[in-house]
């Protein structure tokens, strides 16, 4: 009975450790995405500052494929602002996702620790599985 119980606990521990590993990979992936969006946000804010320095009659060009296409300053300004809005929303969403994943990670770590303690107590013969 104790030996099969111990095996079950070890199997459960292995499954929980695999789940924890998946969560950690997901967190790392979200941190990478957040880093990418943060860089894009900085670039777009810089573009917005540059556009604000221009006079209303200045020529603004947008790169579309290999071609520079003339664009209205107001339209360029609006596009950059929309991009900044979108990127900011994505950053907020990613922050919430990362926070949720980190909470799940902490919960998994606690569960794993308790399982390890139960296994150790079973192995030492004091267990009350």
MODELLER restraints for C-alpha pairs under 7 A, 6 or more apart:
rsr = mdl.restraints
at = mdl.atoms
rsr.add(forms.Gaussian(group=physical.xy_distance, feature=features.Distance(at['CA:6:A'], at['CA:119:A']), mean=6.41, stdev=0.5))
rsr.add(forms.Gaussian(group=physical.xy_distance, feature=features.Distance(at['CA:6:A'], at['CA:122:A']), mean=6.96, stdev=0.5))
rsr.add(forms.Gaussian(group=physical.xy_distance, feature=features.Distance(at['CA:9:A'], at['CA:115:A']), mean=6.91, stdev=0.5))
rsr.add(forms.Gaussian(group=physical.xy_distance, feature=features.Distance(at['CA:9:A'], at['CA:119:A']), mean=6.69, stdev=0.5))
rsr.add(forms.Gaussian(group=physical.xy_distance, feature=features.Distance(at['CA:13:A'], at['CA:112:A']), mean=6.22, stdev=0.5))
rsr.add(forms.Gaussian(group=physical.xy_distance, feature=features.Distance(at['CA:13:A'], at['CA:115:A']), mean=6.33, stdev=0.5))
rsr.add(forms.Gaussian(group=physical.xy_distance, feature=features.Distance(at['CA:16:A'], at['CA:108:A']), mean=6.86, stdev=0.5))
rsr.add(forms.Gaussian(group=physical.xy_distance, feature=features.Distance(at['CA:16:A'], at['CA:112:A']), mean=6.53, stdev=0.5))
rsr.add(forms.Gaussian(group=physical.xy_distance, feature=features.Distance(at['CA:20:A'], at['CA:105:A']), mean=6.22, stdev=0.5))
rsr.add(forms.Gaussian(group=physical.xy_distance, feature=features.Distance(at['CA:20:A'], at['CA:108:A']), mean=6.19, stdev=0.5))
rsr.add(forms.Gaussian(group=physical.xy_distance, feature=features.Distance(at['CA:23:A'], at['CA:101:A']), mean=6.71, stdev=0.5))
rsr.add(forms.Gaussian(group=physical.xy_distance, feature=features.Distance(at['CA:23:A'], at['CA:105:A']), mean=6.37, stdev=0.5))
rsr.add(forms.Gaussian(group=physical.xy_distance, feature=features.Distance(at['CA:27:A'], at['CA:98:A']), mean=6.07, stdev=0.5))
rsr.add(forms.Gaussian(group=physical.xy_distance, feature=features.Distance(at['CA:27:A'], at['CA:101:A']), mean=6.51, stdev=0.5))
rsr.add(forms.Gaussian(group=physical.xy_distance, feature=features.Distance(at['CA:30:A'], at['CA:94:A']), mean=6.66, stdev=0.5))
rsr.add(forms.Gaussian(group=physical.xy_distance, feature=features.Distance(at['CA:30:A'], at['CA:98:A']), mean=6.59, stdev=0.5))
rsr.add(forms.Gaussian(group=physical.xy_distance, feature=features.Distance(at['CA:34:A'], at['CA:91:A']), mean=6.23, stdev=0.5))
rsr.add(forms.Gaussian(group=physical.xy_distance, feature=features.Distance(at['CA:34:A'], at['CA:94:A']), mean=6.57, stdev=0.5))
rsr.add(forms.Gaussian(group=physical.xy_distance, feature=features.Distance(at['CA:37:A'], at['CA:87:A']), mean=6.28, stdev=0.5))
rsr.add(forms.Gaussian(group=physical.xy_distance, feature=features.Distance(at['CA:37:A'], at['CA:91:A']), mean=6.75, stdev=0.5))
rsr.add(forms.Gaussian(group=physical.xy_distance, feature=features.Distance(at['CA:41:A'], at['CA:84:A']), mean=6.06, stdev=0.5))
rsr.add(forms.Gaussian(group=physical.xy_distance, feature=features.Distance(at['CA:41:A'], at['CA:87:A']), mean=6.28, stdev=0.5))
rsr.add(forms.Gaussian(group=physical.xy_distance, feature=features.Distance(at['CA:44:A'], at['CA:80:A']), mean=6.40, stdev=0.5))
rsr.add(forms.Gaussian(group=physical.xy_distance, feature=features.Distance(at['CA:44:A'], at['CA:84:A']), mean=6.39, stdev=0.5))
rsr.add(forms.Gaussian(group=physical.xy_distance, feature=features.Distance(at['CA:48:A'], at['CA:77:A']), mean=6.72, stdev=0.5))
rsr.add(forms.Gaussian(group=physical.xy_distance, feature=features.Distance(at['CA:48:A'], at['CA:80:A']), mean=6.45, stdev=0.5))
rsr.add(forms.Gaussian(group=physical.xy_distance, feature=features.Distance(at['CA:51:A'], at['CA:77:A']), mean=6.70, stdev=0.5))
rsr.add(forms.Gaussian(group=physical.xy_distance, feature=features.Distance(at['CA:56:A'], at['CA:73:A']), mean=6.81, stdev=0.5))
rsr.add(forms.Gaussian(group=physical.xy_distance, feature=features.Distance(at['CA:60:A'], at['CA:70:A']), mean=5.85, stdev=0.5))
rsr.add(forms.Gaussian(group=physical.xy_distance, feature=features.Distance(at['CA:60:A'], at['CA:71:A']), mean=5.40, stdev=0.5))
rsr.add(forms.Gaussian(group=physical.xy_distance, feature=features.Distance(at['CA:60:A'], at['CA:72:A']), mean=6.55, stdev=0.5))
rsr.add(forms.Gaussian(group=physical.xy_distance, feature=features.Distance(at['CA:60:A'], at['CA:73:A']), mean=6.07, stdev=0.5))
rsr.add(forms.Gaussian(group=physical.xy_distance, feature=features.Distance(at['CA:61:A'], at['CA:68:A']), mean=5.76, stdev=0.5))
rsr.add(forms.Gaussian(group=physical.xy_distance, feature=features.Distance(at['CA:61:A'], at['CA:69:A']), mean=5.27, stdev=0.5))
rsr.add(forms.Gaussian(group=physical.xy_distance, feature=features.Distance(at['CA:61:A'], at['CA:70:A']), mean=4.38, stdev=0.5))
rsr.add(forms.Gaussian(group=physical.xy_distance, feature=features.Distance(at['CA:61:A'], at['CA:71:A']), mean=5.36, stdev=0.5))
rsr.add(forms.Gaussian(group=physical.xy_distance, feature=features.Distance(at['CA:62:A'], at['CA:68:A']), mean=5.46, stdev=0.5))
rsr.add(forms.Gaussian(group=physical.xy_distance, feature=features.Distance(at['CA:62:A'], at['CA:69:A']), mean=5.20, stdev=0.5))
rsr.add(forms.Gaussian(group=physical.xy_distance, feature=features.Distance(at['CA:62:A'], at['CA:70:A']), mean=6.33, stdev=0.5))
rsr.add(forms.Gaussian(group=physical.xy_distance, feature=features.Distance(at['CA:62:A'], at['CA:71:A']), mean=6.36, stdev=0.5))
rsr.add(forms.Gaussian(group=physical.xy_distance, feature=features.Distance(at['CA:63:A'], at['CA:69:A']), mean=6.29, stdev=0.5))
rsr.add(forms.Gaussian(group=physical.xy_distance, feature=features.Distance(at['CA:121:A'], at['CA:127:A']), mean=4.78, stdev=0.5))
